[in-house]
Amino acid sequence: MKTIINQIFDEERALYGSRDVEAVRCRFDGPADGESAFKECRNIRAKECFFNLRYPFWHDKGLKISKSEMTELCRAALWYSEDIEITDTKMHGIKALRECANVRVSGCDIRSPEFGWSVRGITMADSSAEGEYFMLRSDHLTFDRVTLKGKYSFQYITDSVFTNCRFDTKDAFWHARNVLVKDSVITGEYLAWYCENVTFENCVITGTQPLCYCKGLKLVNCRMVNCDLAFEKSDVEADIASSVVSIKNPHRGTIKVKSVSELIMDDQDAQGQVLIG
């Protein structure tokens, strides 16, 4: 493997088509303002590097990025790439990960609107994220100890598992399918509308009008805080270890709850049972 140390690159496609290259403490920055530094590359390692230019990793295979920084100007950093490992790195540019496959992220600080669209297989651990439309239309996500702040997260995702996470996010998990969320805290409005085969286990759920228009929804030993107008039009099996402000017109299934301040059943098609106590 060829090693490049302490160099500065600012030209267009500076290392285009490279194979078996390790960049250490390099800067991708400068007046030439060139794009696509590592486009169409294979087996690339970037360690302690600084990325301040656009589109550095497109159409790559075999990337290891560690202890590096991608600034706000490093937009659309990774697209159409696969077999990626990113550790201890700041990812602060918009659209930082899209149309990628087989991605592992750990110890990272992500501030990136429209992050992770259409990713096929991503494992994320011990990381924090901030941004809108996080992980839109992605599949096979495995998250552990991840914190997130931002609107419209995890929409249209499939076949995913989340454990020990904290999400502060409005309109999360809309149209999600085949998802398990365990031992996590989800704060936000309008949680998981139109989802299918989604299970929340040992979770704390906070916010107005959660879990409406769902199919195959399950709640196992969850607590709900300040949740009103919950479960409208949903097919649900729920075991709730707390009170709920209000439940409205569950379509089918059984909801077991400690208490409910208001039960609204004014739709003739609402056949769900609510068992209190």
Short mmCIF file of the C-alpha atoms (twelve columns), coordinates in Angstrom:
data_MODEL
# 
_entry.id   MODEL 
# 
loop_
_atom_site.group_PDB 
_atom_site.id 
_atom_site.type_symbol 
_atom_site.label_atom_id 
_atom_site.label_alt_id 
_atom_site.label_comp_id 
_atom_site.label_asym_id 
_atom_site.label_seq_id 
_atom_site.Cartn_x 
_atom_site.Cartn_y 
_atom_site.Cartn_z 
_atom_site.pdbx_PDB_model_num 
ATOM 1   C CA . MET A 1   0.000   0.000  0.000  1 
ATOM 2   C CA . LYS A 2   1.329   3.439  -0.962 1 
ATOM 3   C CA . THR A 3   1.337   5.964  1.898  1 
ATOM 4   C CA . ILE A 4   0.895   9.720  1.414  1 
ATOM 5   C CA . ILE A 5   1.701   11.850 4.466  1 
ATOM 6   C CA . ASN A 6   1.154   15.548 5.247  1 
ATOM 7   C CA . GLN A 7   0.241   16.630 1.732  1 
ATOM 8   C CA . ILE A 8   -2.313  19.166 0.504  1 
ATOM 9   C CA . PHE A 9   -4.601  18.480 -2.454 1 
ATOM 10  C CA . ASP A 10  -6.963  21.021 -3.968 1 
ATOM 11  C CA . GLU A 11  -7.045  20.113 -7.668 1 
ATOM 12  C CA . GLU A 12  -9.910  18.393 -9.485 1 
ATOM 13  C CA . ARG A 13  -9.905  14.559 -9.078 1 
ATOM 14  C CA . ALA A 14  -6.590  14.743 -7.234 1 
ATOM 15  C CA . LEU A 15  -6.267  10.990 -6.658 1 
ATOM 16  C CA . TYR A 16  -8.771  9.723  -9.219 1 
ATOM 17  C CA . GLY A 17  -8.750  5.966  -9.766 1 
ATOM 18  C CA . SER A 18  -6.202  5.255  -7.056 1 
ATOM 19  C CA . ARG A 19  -5.646  1.754  -5.741 1 
ATOM 20  C CA . ASP A 20  -4.189  0.683  -2.380 1 
ATOM 21  C CA . VAL A 21  -3.467  4.160  -1.040 1 
ATOM 22  C CA . GLU A 22  -3.250  5.377  2.564  1 
ATOM 23  C CA . ALA A 23  -3.506  9.139  3.162  1 
ATOM 24  C CA . VAL A 24  -2.278  10.247 6.581  1 
ATOM 25  C CA . ARG A 25  -2.718  13.794 7.923  1 
ATOM 26  C CA . CYS A 26  -3.511  15.111 4.447  1 
ATOM 27  C CA . ARG A 27  -5.654  18.159 3.648  1 
ATOM 28  C CA . PHE A 28  -8.129  18.302 0.806  1 
ATOM 29  C CA . ASP A 29  -8.525  22.045 0.677  1 
ATOM 30  C CA . GLY A 30  -7.256  25.062 -1.219 1 
ATOM 31  C CA . PRO A 31  -7.848  27.751 -3.855 1 
ATOM 32  C CA . ALA A 32  -8.238  25.397 -6.819 1 
ATOM 33  C CA . ASP A 33  -11.464 24.194 -5.143 1 
ATOM 34  C CA . GLY A 34  -11.331 20.843 -6.943 1 
ATOM 35  C CA . GLU A 35  -13.946 18.132 -6.535 1 
ATOM 36  C CA . SER A 36  -13.956 14.318 -6.354 1 
ATOM 37  C CA . ALA A 37  -10.546 13.690 -4.814 1 
ATOM 38  C CA . PHE A 38  -10.927 9.887  -4.470 1 
ATOM 39  C CA . LYS A 39  -13.438 9.131  -7.218 1 
ATOM 40  C CA . GLU A 40  -13.479 5.589  -8.717 1 
ATOM 41  C CA . CYS A 41  -10.921 4.282  -6.194 1 
ATOM 42  C CA . ARG A 42  -10.277 0.915  -4.531 1 
ATOM 43  C CA . ASN A 43  -8.830  0.027  -1.120 1 
ATOM 44  C CA . ILE A 44  -8.353  3.525  0.288  1 
ATOM 45  C CA . ARG A 45  -7.470  4.526  3.833  1 
ATOM 46  C CA . ALA A 46  -7.728  8.074  5.148  1 
ATOM 47  C CA . LYS A 47  -6.399  8.729  8.642  1 
ATOM 48  C CA . GLU A 48  -6.384  12.089 10.446 1 
ATOM 49  C CA . CYS A 49  -7.317  13.860 7.216  1 
ATOM 50  C CA . PHE A 50  -9.174  17.135 6.650  1 
ATOM 51  C CA . PHE A 51  -11.797 17.316 3.901  1 
ATOM 52  C CA . ASN A 52  -13.051 20.777 2.935  1 
ATOM 53  C CA . LEU A 53  -13.958 20.110 -0.722 1 
ATOM 54  C CA . ARG A 54  -16.956 18.468 -2.385 1 
ATOM 55  C CA . TYR A 55  -17.660 14.839 -3.332 1 
ATOM 56  C CA . PRO A 56  -14.417 13.211 -2.081 1 
ATOM 57  C CA . PHE A 57  -15.566 9.542  -2.136 1 
ATOM 58  C CA . TRP A 58  -17.766 8.607  -5.103 1 
ATOM 59  C CA . HIS A 59  -17.919 5.180  -6.780 1 
ATOM 60  C CA . ASP A 60  -15.347 3.718  -4.393 1 
ATOM 61  C CA . LYS A 61  -14.969 0.231  -2.966 1 
ATOM 62  C CA . GLY A 62  -13.091 -0.582 0.224  1 
ATOM 63  C CA . LEU A 63  -12.815 2.606  2.308  1 
ATOM 64  C CA . LYS A 64  -11.477 3.071  5.820  1 
ATOM 65  C CA . ILE A 65  -11.782 6.604  7.165  1 
ATOM 66  C CA . SER A 66  -10.623 7.296  10.716 1 
ATOM 67  C CA . LYS A 67  -10.006 10.275 12.996 1 
ATOM 68  C CA . SER A 68  -10.810 12.679 10.178 1 
ATOM 69  C CA . GLU A 69  -12.971 15.743 9.617  1 
ATOM 70  C CA . MET A 70  -15.437 16.552 6.847  1 
ATOM 71  C CA . THR A 71  -16.487 20.199 7.088  1 
ATOM 72  C CA . GLU A 72  -19.734 21.913 6.036  1 
ATOM 73  C CA . LEU A 73  -18.152 22.517 2.628  1 
ATOM 74  C CA . CYS A 74  -17.497 18.807 2.170  1 
ATOM 75  C CA . ARG A 75  -20.954 18.121 0.771  1 
ATOM 76  C CA . ALA A 76  -22.160 14.775 -0.582 1 
ATOM 77  C CA . ALA A 77  -19.017 13.128 0.751  1 
ATOM 78  C CA . LEU A 78  -19.803 9.449  0.085  1 
ATOM 79  C CA . TRP A 79  -22.063 8.376  -2.793 1 
ATOM 80  C CA . TYR A 80  -22.345 5.123  -4.780 1 
ATOM 81  C CA . SER A 81  -19.645 3.437  -2.680 1 
ATOM 82  C CA . GLU A 82  -19.460 0.145  -0.786 1 
ATOM 83  C CA . ASP A 83  -17.528 -1.692 1.922  1 
ATOM 84  C CA . ILE A 84  -16.993 1.385  4.058  1 
ATOM 85  C CA . GLU A 85  -15.728 1.814  7.616  1 
ATOM 86  C CA . ILE A 86  -15.829 5.245  9.266  1 
ATOM 87  C CA . THR A 87  -14.564 5.693  12.835 1 
ATOM 88  C CA . ASP A 88  -14.014 8.658  15.157 1 
ATOM 89  C CA . THR A 89  -14.778 11.127 12.383 1 
ATOM 90  C CA . LYS A 90  -16.729 14.387 12.067 1 
ATOM 91  C CA . MET A 91  -19.177 14.304 9.169  1 
ATOM 92  C CA . HIS A 92  -20.584 17.827 8.897  1 
ATOM 93  C CA . GLY A 93  -21.473 18.247 5.220  1 
ATOM 94  C CA . ILE A 94  -24.963 17.929 3.769  1 
ATOM 95  C CA . LYS A 95  -25.930 14.607 2.105  1 
ATOM 96  C CA . ALA A 96  -22.912 12.820 3.557  1 
ATOM 97  C CA . LEU A 97  -23.910 9.243  2.672  1 
ATOM 98  C CA . ARG A 98  -26.138 8.137  -0.202 1 
ATOM 99  C CA . GLU A 99  -26.687 5.050  -2.372 1 
ATOM 100 C CA . CYS A 100 -23.947 3.186  -0.479 1 
ATOM 101 C CA . ALA A 101 -23.750 -0.419 0.744  1 
ATOM 102 C CA . ASN A 102 -22.127 -2.338 3.595  1 
ATOM 103 C CA . VAL A 103 -21.270 0.607  5.840  1 
ATOM 104 C CA . ARG A 104 -19.932 0.583  9.405  1 
ATOM 105 C CA . VAL A 105 -19.926 3.794  11.450 1 
ATOM 106 C CA . SER A 106 -18.676 4.125  15.031 1 
ATOM 107 C CA . GLY A 107 -17.645 6.942  17.316 1 
ATOM 108 C CA . CYS A 108 -18.704 9.582  14.807 1 
ATOM 109 C CA . ASP A 109 -20.214 13.075 15.093 1 
ATOM 110 C CA . ILE A 110 -22.706 13.560 12.257 1 
ATOM 111 C CA . ARG A 111 -24.272 16.920 11.416 1 
ATOM 112 C CA . SER A 112 -25.674 16.354 7.972  1 
ATOM 113 C CA . PRO A 113 -29.131 17.085 6.541  1 
ATOM 114 C CA . GLU A 114 -30.338 14.341 4.184  1 
ATOM 115 C CA . PHE A 115 -27.821 11.831 5.545  1 
ATOM 116 C CA . GLY A 116 -27.922 8.180  4.593  1 
ATOM 117 C CA . TRP A 117 -30.493 8.065  1.790  1 
ATOM 118 C CA . SER A 118 -30.968 4.697  0.081  1 
ATOM 119 C CA . VAL A 119 -28.179 2.938  1.985  1 
ATOM 120 C CA . ARG A 120 -28.208 -0.861 1.848  1 
ATOM 121 C CA . GLY A 121 -26.815 -2.241 5.074  1 
ATOM 122 C CA . ILE A 122 -25.381 0.081  7.722  1 
ATOM 123 C CA . THR A 123 -24.186 -0.621 11.252 1 
ATOM 124 C CA . MET A 124 -23.877 2.458  13.467 1 
ATOM 125 C CA . ALA A 125 -22.705 2.501  17.097 1 
ATOM 126 C CA . ASP A 126 -21.638 4.997  19.761 1 
ATOM 127 C CA . SER A 127 -22.363 7.973  17.525 1 
ATOM 128 C CA . SER A 128 -24.411 11.178 17.552 1 
ATOM 129 C CA . ALA A 129 -26.323 12.612 14.618 1 
ATOM 130 C CA . GLU A 130 -28.212 15.761 13.730 1 
ATOM 131 C CA . GLY A 131 -30.110 16.439 10.504 1 
ATOM 132 C CA . GLU A 132 -33.393 16.234 8.641  1 
ATOM 133 C CA . TYR A 133 -34.595 13.212 6.625  1 
ATOM 134 C CA . PHE A 134 -32.006 10.960 8.282  1 
ATOM 135 C CA . MET A 135 -31.648 7.513  6.608  1 
ATOM 136 C CA . LEU A 136 -34.557 7.975  4.173  1 
ATOM 137 C CA . ARG A 137 -35.464 4.806  2.190  1 
ATOM 138 C CA . SER A 138 -32.595 2.744  3.603  1 
ATOM 139 C CA . ASP A 139 -32.681 -0.914 4.617  1 
ATOM 140 C CA . HIS A 140 -30.958 -3.308 7.001  1 
ATOM 141 C CA . LEU A 141 -29.947 -0.712 9.595  1 
ATOM 142 C CA . THR A 142 -28.433 -1.923 12.885 1 
ATOM 143 C CA . PHE A 143 -28.021 0.917  15.398 1 
ATOM 144 C CA . ASP A 144 -26.737 0.686  18.982 1 
ATOM 145 C CA . ARG A 145 -26.113 3.588  21.367 1 
ATOM 146 C CA . VAL A 146 -26.912 6.267  18.800 1 
ATOM 147 C CA . THR A 147 -28.391 9.676  19.628 1 
ATOM 148 C CA . LEU A 148 -30.280 11.651 16.997 1 
ATOM 149 C CA . LYS A 149 -31.863 15.076 16.752 1 
ATOM 150 C CA . GLY A 150 -33.796 16.093 13.641 1 
ATOM 151 C CA . LYS A 151 -37.093 15.875 11.793 1 
ATOM 152 C CA . TYR A 152 -38.455 13.205 9.431  1 
ATOM 153 C CA . SER A 153 -36.052 10.426 10.396 1 
ATOM 154 C CA . PHE A 154 -36.085 6.768  9.292  1 
ATOM 155 C CA . GLN A 155 -38.912 7.224  6.821  1 
ATOM 156 C CA . TYR A 156 -39.556 4.284  4.469  1 
ATOM 157 C CA . ILE A 157 -36.806 2.157  6.057  1 
ATOM 158 C CA . THR A 158 -37.072 -1.654 6.155  1 
ATOM 159 C CA . ASP A 159 -35.631 -4.649 8.020  1 
ATOM 160 C CA . SER A 160 -33.839 -2.753 10.791 1 
ATOM 161 C CA . VAL A 161 -32.989 -3.019 14.507 1 
ATOM 162 C CA . PHE A 162 -32.315 -0.195 16.976 1 
ATOM 163 C CA . THR A 163 -31.128 -0.747 20.568 1 
ATOM 164 C CA . ASN A 164 -30.148 1.614  23.396 1 
ATOM 165 C CA . CYS A 165 -30.807 4.696  21.289 1 
ATOM 166 C CA . ARG A 166 -32.184 8.177  22.019 1 
ATOM 167 C CA . PHE A 167 -34.101 9.869  19.226 1 
ATOM 168 C CA . ASP A 168 -35.522 13.400 19.389 1 
ATOM 169 C CA . THR A 169 -37.258 13.482 16.045 1 
ATOM 170 C CA . LYS A 170 -40.596 14.482 14.566 1 
ATOM 171 C CA . ASP A 171 -42.412 12.252 12.039 1 
ATOM 172 C CA . ALA A 172 -39.991 9.364  12.592 1 
ATOM 173 C CA . PHE A 173 -40.447 5.852  11.144 1 
ATOM 174 C CA . TRP A 174 -43.230 6.835  8.736  1 
ATOM 175 C CA . HIS A 175 -43.958 3.945  6.351  1 
ATOM 176 C CA . ALA A 176 -41.241 1.855  8.053  1 
ATOM 177 C CA . ARG A 177 -41.524 -1.937 7.638  1 
ATOM 178 C CA . ASN A 178 -40.141 -4.842 9.657  1 
ATOM 179 C CA . VAL A 179 -38.411 -2.793 12.356 1 
ATOM 180 C CA . LEU A 180 -37.552 -3.515 16.008 1 
ATOM 181 C CA . VAL A 181 -36.769 -0.700 18.469 1 
ATOM 182 C CA . LYS A 182 -35.567 -1.875 21.905 1 
ATOM 183 C CA . ASP A 183 -34.498 -0.224 25.165 1 
ATOM 184 C CA . SER A 184 -34.698 3.210  23.578 1 
ATOM 185 C CA . VAL A 185 -36.194 6.666  24.150 1 
ATOM 186 C CA . ILE A 186 -38.145 8.278  21.308 1 
ATOM 187 C CA . THR A 187 -39.271 11.872 21.707 1 
ATOM 188 C CA . GLY A 188 -41.279 13.681 19.038 1 
ATOM 189 C CA . GLU A 189 -44.617 14.186 17.343 1 
ATOM 190 C CA . TYR A 190 -46.562 11.850 15.016 1 
ATOM 191 C CA . LEU A 191 -44.398 8.785  15.550 1 
ATOM 192 C CA . ALA A 192 -44.432 5.959  13.001 1 
ATOM 193 C CA . TRP A 193 -47.600 6.696  11.048 1 
ATOM 194 C CA . TYR A 194 -48.374 4.184  8.273  1 
ATOM 195 C CA . CYS A 195 -45.726 1.752  9.520  1 
ATOM 196 C CA . GLU A 196 -46.029 -2.026 9.112  1 
ATOM 197 C CA . ASN A 197 -44.708 -4.801 11.377 1 
ATOM 198 C CA . VAL A 198 -42.888 -2.434 13.735 1 
ATOM 199 C CA . THR A 199 -42.233 -3.404 17.372 1 
ATOM 200 C CA . PHE A 200 -41.246 -1.141 20.255 1 
ATOM 201 C CA . GLU A 201 -39.900 -3.085 23.250 1 
ATOM 202 C CA . ASN A 202 -38.945 -1.587 26.635 1 
ATOM 203 C CA . CYS A 203 -39.112 1.912  25.154 1 
ATOM 204 C CA . VAL A 204 -40.203 5.333  26.393 1 
ATOM 205 C CA . ILE A 205 -42.335 7.184  23.839 1 
ATOM 206 C CA . THR A 206 -43.153 10.873 24.215 1 
ATOM 207 C CA . GLY A 207 -45.244 13.208 22.044 1 
ATOM 208 C CA . THR A 208 -48.595 13.882 20.479 1 
ATOM 209 C CA . GLN A 209 -50.540 11.558 18.144 1 
ATOM 210 C CA . PRO A 210 -48.162 8.599  17.981 1 
ATOM 211 C CA . LEU A 211 -48.620 5.344  16.121 1 
ATOM 212 C CA . CYS A 212 -51.574 6.012  13.836 1 
ATOM 213 C CA . TYR A 213 -52.617 4.139  10.676 1 
ATOM 214 C CA . CYS A 214 -50.245 1.271  11.535 1 
ATOM 215 C CA . LYS A 215 -50.454 -2.415 10.623 1 
ATOM 216 C CA . GLY A 216 -48.895 -5.211 12.674 1 
ATOM 217 C CA . LEU A 217 -47.810 -2.755 15.381 1 
ATOM 218 C CA . LYS A 218 -46.571 -4.133 18.718 1 
ATOM 219 C CA . LEU A 219 -45.616 -2.428 21.984 1 
ATOM 220 C CA . VAL A 220 -44.006 -4.597 24.655 1 
ATOM 221 C CA . ASN A 221 -43.552 -3.143 28.142 1 
ATOM 222 C CA . CYS A 222 -43.366 0.447  26.920 1 
ATOM 223 C CA . ARG A 223 -44.112 3.703  28.698 1 
ATOM 224 C CA . MET A 224 -45.890 6.604  27.009 1 
ATOM 225 C CA . VAL A 225 -45.446 10.184 28.222 1 
ATOM 226 C CA . ASN A 226 -47.725 13.065 27.166 1 
ATOM 227 C CA . CYS A 227 -49.147 10.908 24.379 1 
ATOM 228 C CA . ASP A 228 -52.604 11.910 23.203 1 
ATOM 229 C CA . LEU A 229 -54.811 10.674 20.345 1 
ATOM 230 C CA . ALA A 230 -52.681 7.548  20.110 1 
ATOM 231 C CA . PHE A 231 -53.270 4.508  17.866 1 
ATOM 232 C CA . GLU A 232 -55.903 6.027  15.582 1 
ATOM 233 C CA . LYS A 233 -56.845 3.587  12.770 1 
ATOM 234 C CA . SER A 234 -54.068 1.183  13.841 1 
ATOM 235 C CA . ASP A 235 -53.963 -2.604 14.079 1 
ATOM 236 C CA . VAL A 236 -52.047 -3.003 17.332 1 
ATOM 237 C CA . GLU A 237 -51.101 -5.309 20.187 1 
ATOM 238 C CA . ALA A 238 -49.789 -3.178 23.046 1 
ATOM 239 C CA . ASP A 239 -48.722 -3.656 26.656 1 
ATOM 240 C CA . ILE A 240 -48.199 -0.180 28.104 1 
ATOM 241 C CA . ALA A 241 -46.695 0.156  31.581 1 
ATOM 242 C CA . SER A 242 -47.956 3.712  32.110 1 
ATOM 243 C CA . SER A 243 -50.978 5.938  31.678 1 
ATOM 244 C CA . VAL A 244 -51.874 7.483  28.316 1 
ATOM 245 C CA . VAL A 245 -53.490 10.890 27.854 1 
ATOM 246 C CA . SER A 246 -55.903 9.685  25.180 1 
ATOM 247 C CA . ILE A 247 -56.469 6.770  22.818 1 
ATOM 248 C CA . LYS A 248 -58.530 7.274  19.675 1 
ATOM 249 C CA . ASN A 249 -60.280 4.703  17.513 1 
ATOM 250 C CA . PRO A 250 -57.820 1.807  17.321 1 
ATOM 251 C CA . HIS A 251 -58.854 -0.267 14.342 1 
ATOM 252 C CA . ARG A 252 -58.092 -3.780 15.627 1 
ATOM 253 C CA . GLY A 253 -56.159 -5.554 18.347 1 
ATOM 254 C CA . THR A 254 -55.779 -5.163 22.097 1 
ATOM 255 C CA . ILE A 255 -54.209 -2.326 24.073 1 
ATOM 256 C CA . LYS A 256 -53.412 -3.007 27.739 1 
ATOM 257 C CA . VAL A 257 -52.742 0.231  29.621 1 
ATOM 258 C CA . LYS A 258 -52.450 1.292  33.278 1 
ATOM 259 C CA . SER A 259 -54.938 4.124  32.763 1 
ATOM 260 C CA . VAL A 260 -56.189 6.444  30.062 1 
ATOM 261 C CA . SER A 261 -57.566 9.922  30.697 1 
ATOM 262 C CA . GLU A 262 -59.769 9.860  27.596 1 
ATOM 263 C CA . LEU A 263 -60.885 6.990  25.395 1 
ATOM 264 C CA . ILE A 264 -62.393 8.148  22.110 1 
ATOM 265 C CA . MET A 265 -64.378 5.525  20.211 1 
ATOM 266 C CA . ASP A 266 -66.564 7.430  17.771 1 
ATOM 267 C CA . ASP A 267 -65.760 5.515  14.584 1 
ATOM 268 C CA . GLN A 268 -67.947 2.479  13.844 1 
ATOM 269 C CA . ASP A 269 -64.961 0.724  12.219 1 
ATOM 270 C CA . ALA A 270 -62.862 1.019  15.378 1 
ATOM 271 C CA . GLN A 271 -62.914 -2.521 16.793 1 
ATOM 272 C CA . GLY A 272 -59.782 -2.392 18.941 1 
ATOM 273 C CA . GLN A 273 -60.070 -3.331 22.610 1 
ATOM 274 C CA . VAL A 274 -58.627 -1.161 25.375 1 
ATOM 275 C CA . LEU A 275 -58.068 -2.965 28.688 1 
ATOM 276 C CA . ILE A 276 -57.396 -0.679 31.620 1 
ATOM 277 C CA . GLY A 277 -55.740 -1.694 34.864 1 
# 
